[in-house]
Amino acid sequence: MLAKQTKNILAPRIGQEASIDLQTILAAQPSVRIPAAAARLLVQILDEMSRGNAVKIVPVHAELTTQEAADLLNVSRPTLIQMLDQGLISYRKVGTHRRIPFVKAMEYKKNLESQRYATLAELVAYDQEIGL
């Protein structure tokens, strides 16, 4: 409830400015200036929280363990290992452990979603063609 209320207050106030000022409720405290990009990210976080979703911030240059990547892609860890071995997602080895760049995992996920939407569009077109 609070996340949604805060999002609804903050979202309309974010424009194309380079930064925005946030005032605390404590009068003795000065306002806090944050980059507008950070404010937009905060609005996205609040939106997800208001929907009951957990939020995790991952630096773009981060590397994921195989379990973290599997969780991100909604596949089992053994399935992810097969995907890595087939060269579907690039990774590097640290000793005996595989590390997957976050960016590469997200690229794969976006490509997979694009393929799913394309397939769905084909099915819808076929259904319309045969009159379903």
GUMI-392353 format. One record per residue: x negated, y negated, z of N, C-alpha, C, O in turn; residue in one letter. Coordinates in nm, 3 decimals, always signed. Layout:
n_u,n_v,n_w,ca_u,ca_v,ca_w,c_u,c_v,c_w,o_u,o_v,o_w,code
X,Y,Z,X,Y,Z,X,Y,Z,X,Y,Z,A
...
END
This chain:
n_u,n_v,n_w,ca_u,ca_v,ca_w,c_u,c_v,c_w,o_u,o_v,o_w,code
-0.083,+0.118,+0.000,+0.000,+0.000,+0.000,-0.088,-0.126,+0.000,-0.067,-0.217,-0.080,M
-0.186,-0.130,+0.090,-0.275,-0.246,+0.098,-0.358,-0.259,-0.030,-0.381,-0.370,-0.078,L
-0.404,-0.145,-0.085,-0.483,-0.148,-0.208,-0.401,-0.210,-0.322,-0.453,-0.291,-0.398,A
-0.274,-0.172,-0.333,-0.189,-0.224,-0.440,-0.163,-0.373,-0.421,-0.166,-0.450,-0.517,K
-0.137,-0.414,-0.298,-0.112,-0.554,-0.270,-0.236,-0.638,-0.303,-0.225,-0.744,-0.366,Q
-0.352,-0.590,-0.261,-0.476,-0.664,-0.288,-0.503,-0.672,-0.437,-0.543,-0.776,-0.488,T
-0.482,-0.561,-0.507,-0.502,-0.559,-0.652,-0.410,-0.660,-0.720,-0.453,-0.734,-0.808,K
-0.284,-0.664,-0.678,-0.187,-0.756,-0.738,-0.221,-0.902,-0.712,-0.187,-0.989,-0.792,N
-0.286,-0.930,-0.601,-0.328,-1.068,-0.572,-0.454,-1.103,-0.651,-0.464,-1.213,-0.705,I
-0.548,-1.011,-0.657,-0.678,-1.039,-0.718,-0.675,-1.037,-0.871,-0.738,-1.121,-0.935,L
-0.604,-0.944,-0.929,-0.606,-0.925,-1.075,-0.573,-1.051,-1.155,-0.646,-1.083,-1.249,A
-0.466,-1.124,-1.122,-0.434,-1.243,-1.203,-0.536,-1.357,-1.191,-0.540,-1.446,-1.275,P
-0.617,-1.353,-1.088,-0.713,-1.462,-1.064,-0.847,-1.441,-1.134,-0.934,-1.528,-1.131,R
-0.862,-1.326,-1.197,-0.989,-1.296,-1.264,-0.975,-1.334,-1.410,-0.892,-1.279,-1.483,I
-1.055,-1.427,-1.452,-1.054,-1.470,-1.591,-1.185,-1.435,-1.657,-1.245,-1.332,-1.628,G
-1.230,-1.520,-1.745,-1.355,-1.500,-1.815,-1.472,-1.569,-1.746,-1.583,-1.575,-1.800,Q
-1.448,-1.622,-1.626,-1.553,-1.692,-1.554,-1.669,-1.599,-1.525,-1.655,-1.476,-1.525,E
-1.786,-1.659,-1.500,-1.905,-1.581,-1.467,-1.898,-1.528,-1.325,-1.958,-1.425,-1.294,A
-1.824,-1.598,-1.237,-1.811,-1.553,-1.099,-1.681,-1.607,-1.041,-1.619,-1.698,-1.096,S
-1.643,-1.549,-0.928,-1.524,-1.599,-0.857,-1.559,-1.613,-0.709,-1.652,-1.549,-0.660,I
-1.484,-1.697,-0.641,-1.504,-1.717,-0.498,-1.393,-1.648,-0.422,-1.275,-1.662,-0.456,D
-1.430,-1.573,-0.319,-1.333,-1.509,-0.231,-1.346,-1.574,-0.094,-1.456,-1.590,-0.041,L
-1.233,-1.611,-0.036,-1.232,-1.675,+0.095,-1.191,-1.570,+0.199,-1.092,-1.499,+0.180,Q
-1.266,-1.562,+0.306,-1.230,-1.471,+0.414,-1.119,-1.534,+0.497,-1.095,-1.654,+0.488,T
-1.053,-1.453,+0.578,-0.946,-1.507,+0.663,-1.003,-1.576,+0.785,-0.930,-1.646,+0.856,I
-1.130,-1.558,+0.811,-1.195,-1.627,+0.922,-1.238,-1.766,+0.873,-1.324,-1.777,+0.786,L
-1.180,-1.868,+0.929,-1.204,-2.005,+0.882,-1.350,-2.045,+0.895,-1.399,-2.125,+0.815,A
-1.420,-1.991,+0.993,-1.559,-2.030,+1.014,-1.653,-1.970,+0.909,-1.766,-2.016,+0.894,A
-1.608,-1.871,+0.839,-1.692,-1.805,+0.740,-1.681,-1.874,+0.605,-1.571,-1.912,+0.564,Q
-1.792,-1.892,+0.535,-1.785,-1.954,+0.401,-1.726,-1.857,+0.300,-1.719,-1.737,+0.326,P
-1.685,-1.908,+0.186,-1.635,-1.820,+0.080,-1.752,-1.738,+0.025,-1.868,-1.776,+0.038,S
-1.719,-1.628,-0.036,-1.819,-1.539,-0.091,-1.806,-1.543,-0.243,-1.696,-1.525,-0.296,V
-1.915,-1.565,-0.312,-1.914,-1.570,-0.458,-1.959,-1.433,-0.509,-2.065,-1.383,-0.471,R
-1.877,-1.374,-0.597,-1.914,-1.246,-0.657,-1.901,-1.258,-0.809,-1.821,-1.336,-0.859,I
-1.981,-1.181,-0.882,-1.969,-1.183,-1.028,-1.830,-1.137,-1.072,-1.770,-1.049,-1.009,P
-1.779,-1.197,-1.178,-1.646,-1.159,-1.228,-1.642,-1.012,-1.267,-1.539,-0.946,-1.250,A
-1.753,-0.959,-1.318,-1.757,-0.816,-1.354,-1.735,-0.729,-1.231,-1.668,-0.626,-1.238,A
-1.792,-0.771,-1.117,-1.773,-0.696,-0.993,-1.627,-0.706,-0.947,-1.571,-0.609,-0.894,A
-1.566,-0.822,-0.966,-1.426,-0.839,-0.929,-1.336,-0.752,-1.015,-1.241,-0.692,-0.964,A
-1.366,-0.743,-1.145,-1.287,-0.656,-1.233,-1.302,-0.510,-1.190,-1.205,-0.435,-1.191,R
-1.423,-0.471,-1.153,-1.446,-0.335,-1.105,-1.367,-0.311,-0.976,-1.309,-0.204,-0.956,L
-1.367,-0.410,-0.888,-1.291,-0.399,-0.763,-1.142,-0.380,-0.792,-1.076,-0.301,-0.725,L
-1.089,-0.451,-0.890,-0.948,-0.435,-0.927,-0.922,-0.293,-0.977,-0.821,-0.232,-0.942,V
-1.013,-0.239,-1.057,-0.998,-0.101,-1.105,-1.001,-0.002,-0.988,-0.923,+0.092,-0.984,Q
-1.092,-0.024,-0.895,-1.101,+0.064,-0.778,-0.973,+0.057,-0.697,-0.919,+0.160,-0.657,I
-0.925,-0.065,-0.672,-0.800,-0.081,-0.596,-0.683,-0.016,-0.667,-0.596,+0.042,-0.602,L
-0.679,-0.024,-0.800,-0.573,+0.038,-0.877,-0.575,+0.190,-0.857,-0.471,+0.251,-0.833,D
-0.693,+0.250,-0.869,-0.703,+0.395,-0.850,-0.666,+0.434,-0.707,-0.597,+0.534,-0.686,E
-0.711,+0.356,-0.610,-0.678,+0.385,-0.470,-0.528,+0.375,-0.446,-0.471,+0.454,-0.371,M
-0.463,+0.277,-0.509,-0.319,+0.260,-0.490,-0.241,+0.377,-0.547,-0.127,+0.402,-0.507,S
-0.302,+0.449,-0.641,-0.238,+0.569,-0.699,-0.273,+0.695,-0.621,-0.230,+0.805,-0.657,R
-0.351,+0.678,-0.515,-0.388,+0.794,-0.433,-0.509,+0.870,-0.484,-0.536,+0.981,-0.439,G
-0.582,+0.811,-0.579,-0.699,+0.878,-0.635,-0.824,+0.840,-0.557,-0.840,+0.726,-0.514,N
-0.911,+0.937,-0.540,-1.041,+0.910,-0.479,-1.128,+0.840,-0.582,-1.113,+0.862,-0.702,A
-1.218,+0.755,-0.536,-1.305,+0.680,-0.626,-1.449,+0.704,-0.583,-1.483,+0.701,-0.465,V
-1.533,+0.728,-0.682,-1.675,+0.745,-0.657,-1.749,+0.660,-0.758,-1.722,+0.667,-0.878,K
-1.841,+0.579,-0.710,-1.920,+0.494,-0.799,-2.052,+0.564,-0.824,-2.124,+0.601,-0.731,I
-2.084,+0.582,-0.952,-2.205,+0.650,-0.991,-2.285,+0.558,-1.082,-2.232,+0.511,-1.183,V
-2.410,+0.530,-1.049,-2.491,+0.448,-1.140,-2.502,+0.516,-1.277,-2.513,+0.638,-1.285,P
-2.500,+0.437,-1.381,-2.503,+0.490,-1.517,-2.627,+0.576,-1.541,-2.621,+0.675,-1.614,V
-2.740,+0.539,-1.481,-2.863,+0.614,-1.503,-2.876,+0.737,-1.413,-2.978,+0.806,-1.417,H
-2.774,+0.766,-1.334,-2.779,+0.878,-1.239,-2.783,+1.012,-1.311,-2.738,+1.025,-1.425,A
-2.836,+1.110,-1.242,-2.835,+1.246,-1.291,-2.748,+1.330,-1.199,-2.747,+1.310,-1.077,E
-2.676,+1.423,-1.258,-2.584,+1.506,-1.183,-2.641,+1.647,-1.168,-2.714,+1.696,-1.254,L
-2.606,+1.711,-1.057,-2.635,+1.852,-1.043,-2.537,+1.928,-1.132,-2.440,+1.870,-1.182,T
-2.561,+2.055,-1.152,-2.469,+2.132,-1.235,-2.330,+2.138,-1.172,-2.230,+2.136,-1.244,T
-2.322,+2.144,-1.039,-2.190,+2.148,-0.975,-2.118,+2.015,-0.991,-1.997,+2.012,-1.017,Q
-2.190,+1.903,-0.976,-2.128,+1.771,-0.993,-2.079,+1.753,-1.137,-1.970,+1.702,-1.159,E
-2.160,+1.796,-1.234,-2.119,+1.784,-1.374,-2.000,+1.874,-1.404,-1.909,+1.835,-1.477,A
-2.000,+1.994,-1.347,-1.887,+2.085,-1.367,-1.760,+2.024,-1.309,-1.654,+2.030,-1.372,A
-1.769,+1.965,-1.192,-1.653,+1.900,-1.131,-1.604,+1.784,-1.217,-1.484,+1.766,-1.236,D
-1.697,+1.705,-1.269,-1.661,+1.591,-1.354,-1.588,+1.636,-1.480,-1.492,+1.572,-1.523,L
-1.632,+1.747,-1.538,-1.574,+1.797,-1.662,-1.458,+1.894,-1.639,-1.399,+1.944,-1.735,L
-1.427,+1.922,-1.514,-1.318,+2.014,-1.479,-1.340,+2.153,-1.538,-1.247,+2.214,-1.592,N
-1.461,+2.200,-1.528,-1.494,+2.337,-1.569,-1.567,+2.404,-1.455,-1.614,+2.338,-1.362,V
-1.578,+2.535,-1.462,-1.654,+2.606,-1.360,-1.803,+2.584,-1.382,-1.845,+2.546,-1.492,S
-1.881,+2.607,-1.279,-2.024,+2.591,-1.292,-2.083,+2.689,-1.394,-2.167,+2.649,-1.474,R
-2.041,+2.818,-1.394,-2.092,+2.910,-1.496,-2.058,+2.865,-1.639,-2.139,+2.882,-1.730,P
-1.938,+2.809,-1.657,-1.901,+2.758,-1.790,-1.991,+2.642,-1.829,-2.034,+2.632,-1.944,T
-2.020,+2.554,-1.734,-2.109,+2.443,-1.763,-2.248,+2.493,-1.801,-2.309,+2.442,-1.895,L
-2.298,+2.592,-1.730,-2.430,+2.649,-1.761,-2.432,+2.701,-1.905,-2.529,+2.681,-1.977,I
-2.325,+2.768,-1.946,-2.315,+2.817,-2.085,-2.318,+2.700,-2.182,-2.384,+2.707,-2.286,Q
-2.247,+2.593,-2.149,-2.243,+2.476,-2.236,-2.383,+2.415,-2.249,-2.424,+2.373,-2.357,M
-2.454,+2.409,-2.138,-2.591,+2.356,-2.140,-2.681,+2.445,-2.225,-2.759,+2.395,-2.307,L
-2.670,+2.575,-2.206,-2.753,+2.670,-2.282,-2.723,+2.665,-2.431,-2.811,+2.692,-2.513,D
-2.598,+2.631,-2.468,-2.559,+2.620,-2.609,-2.600,+2.486,-2.668,-2.585,+2.464,-2.788,Q
-2.651,+2.397,-2.584,-2.695,+2.266,-2.633,-2.583,+2.165,-2.651,-2.601,+2.064,-2.719,G
-2.467,+2.190,-2.591,-2.355,+2.098,-2.604,-2.377,+1.969,-2.525,-2.326,+1.863,-2.561,L
-2.454,+1.979,-2.417,-2.486,+1.863,-2.333,-2.635,+1.870,-2.303,-2.687,+1.976,-2.266,I
-2.703,+1.758,-2.320,-2.847,+1.760,-2.292,-2.871,+1.755,-2.141,-2.790,+1.701,-2.066,S
-2.983,+1.810,-2.099,-3.021,+1.813,-1.958,-3.171,+1.826,-1.949,-3.240,+1.846,-2.049,Y
-3.221,+1.814,-1.829,-3.362,+1.840,-1.806,-3.374,+1.931,-1.685,-3.283,+1.941,-1.603,R
-3.487,+1.997,-1.676,-3.510,+2.087,-1.563,-3.604,+2.021,-1.464,-3.705,+1.961,-1.501,K
-3.569,+2.034,-1.338,-3.654,+1.991,-1.228,-3.684,+2.118,-1.150,-3.602,+2.162,-1.069,V
-3.799,+2.175,-1.174,-3.828,+2.307,-1.118,-3.737,+2.407,-1.185,-3.741,+2.425,-1.307,G
-3.656,+2.473,-1.106,-3.560,+2.569,-1.162,-3.419,+2.510,-1.174,-3.326,+2.577,-1.219,T
-3.404,+2.385,-1.132,-3.271,+2.321,-1.130,-3.249,+2.236,-1.254,-3.340,+2.170,-1.303,H
-3.126,+2.239,-1.303,-3.088,+2.156,-1.418,-3.032,+2.023,-1.367,-2.958,+2.020,-1.268,R
-3.066,+1.915,-1.435,-3.010,+1.783,-1.405,-2.953,+1.726,-1.533,-3.019,+1.721,-1.637,R
-2.828,+1.684,-1.524,-2.755,+1.634,-1.640,-2.740,+1.482,-1.626,-2.687,+1.436,-1.525,I
-2.786,+1.405,-1.725,-2.764,+1.260,-1.717,-2.614,+1.229,-1.715,-2.537,+1.284,-1.795,P
-2.574,+1.143,-1.625,-2.433,+1.105,-1.612,-2.378,+1.057,-1.745,-2.266,+1.092,-1.783,F
-2.456,+0.977,-1.816,-2.413,+0.921,-1.945,-2.382,+1.033,-2.044,-2.283,+1.026,-2.116,V
-2.465,+1.136,-2.048,-2.444,+1.247,-2.142,-2.319,+1.327,-2.106,-2.245,+1.370,-2.194,K
-2.297,+1.347,-1.976,-2.176,+1.418,-1.933,-2.051,+1.338,-1.971,-1.952,+1.396,-2.015,A
-2.056,+1.206,-1.955,-1.942,+1.122,-1.990,-1.919,+1.119,-2.141,-1.805,+1.118,-2.187,M
-2.027,+1.117,-2.218,-2.015,+1.121,-2.365,-1.944,+1.250,-2.407,-1.855,+1.247,-2.491,E
-1.985,+1.362,-2.349,-1.923,+1.489,-2.382,-1.775,+1.487,-2.345,-1.690,+1.532,-2.421,Y
-1.745,+1.434,-2.227,-1.606,+1.428,-2.181,-1.521,+1.342,-2.274,-1.408,+1.380,-2.307,K
-1.573,+1.228,-2.317,-1.499,+1.140,-2.408,-1.478,+1.207,-2.544,-1.370,+1.196,-2.602,K
-1.581,+1.274,-2.594,-1.568,+1.346,-2.722,-1.464,+1.456,-2.712,-1.384,+1.475,-2.803,N
-1.464,+1.528,-2.601,-1.367,+1.635,-2.580,-1.226,+1.579,-2.576,-1.134,+1.637,-2.634,L
-1.207,+1.467,-2.506,-1.075,+1.405,-2.500,-1.030,+1.356,-2.637,-0.913,+1.369,-2.673,E
-1.122,+1.300,-2.714,-1.089,+1.255,-2.850,-1.044,+1.373,-2.936,-0.947,+1.362,-3.011,S
-1.114,+1.485,-2.925,-1.076,+1.605,-3.000,-0.938,+1.654,-2.958,-0.858,+1.696,-3.042,Q
-0.910,+1.650,-2.829,-0.779,+1.694,-2.779,-0.668,+1.605,-2.833,-0.564,+1.654,-2.875,R
-0.689,+1.473,-2.832,-0.588,+1.381,-2.884,-0.567,+1.401,-3.034,-0.454,+1.395,-3.082,Y
-0.675,+1.425,-3.107,-0.663,+1.450,-3.251,-0.583,+1.577,-3.277,-0.497,+1.580,-3.366,A
-0.610,+1.680,-3.200,-0.537,+1.806,-3.215,-0.390,+1.787,-3.181,-0.302,+1.840,-3.249,T
-0.364,+1.711,-3.074,-0.225,+1.684,-3.035,-0.153,+1.606,-3.144,-0.037,+1.634,-3.174,L
-0.220,+1.510,-3.204,-0.159,+1.432,-3.312,-0.127,+1.522,-3.431,-0.022,+1.506,-3.494,A
-0.216,+1.616,-3.461,-0.190,+1.712,-3.570,-0.067,+1.797,-3.539,+0.015,+1.822,-3.627,E
-0.055,+1.842,-3.414,+0.060,+1.924,-3.376,+0.190,+1.845,-3.385,+0.292,+1.897,-3.429,L
+0.186,+1.719,-3.342,+0.305,+1.634,-3.350,+0.344,+1.614,-3.496,+0.462,+1.622,-3.530,V
+0.247,+1.588,-3.582,+0.274,+1.568,-3.724,+0.333,+1.696,-3.784,+0.427,+1.690,-3.863,A
+0.278,+1.811,-3.745,+0.329,+1.939,-3.797,+0.473,+1.962,-3.749,+0.558,+2.007,-3.826,Y
+0.500,+1.933,-3.620,+0.635,+1.949,-3.568,+0.734,+1.861,-3.644,+0.845,+1.904,-3.673,D
+0.694,+1.738,-3.675,+0.781,+1.648,-3.749,+0.802,+1.699,-3.894,+0.910,+1.688,-3.951,Q
+0.696,+1.753,-3.948,+0.703,+1.804,-4.085,+0.803,+1.920,-4.097,+0.876,+1.930,-4.196,E
+0.804,+2.008,-3.996,+0.894,+2.123,-4.004,+1.029,+2.095,-3.935,+1.116,+2.182,-3.930,I
+1.043,+1.973,-3.883,+1.173,+1.931,-3.830,+1.201,+1.972,-3.688,+1.317,+1.988,-3.651,G
+1.101,+1.990,-3.607,+1.124,+2.025,-3.466,+1.143,+1.903,-3.381,+1.164,+1.915,-3.260,L
END
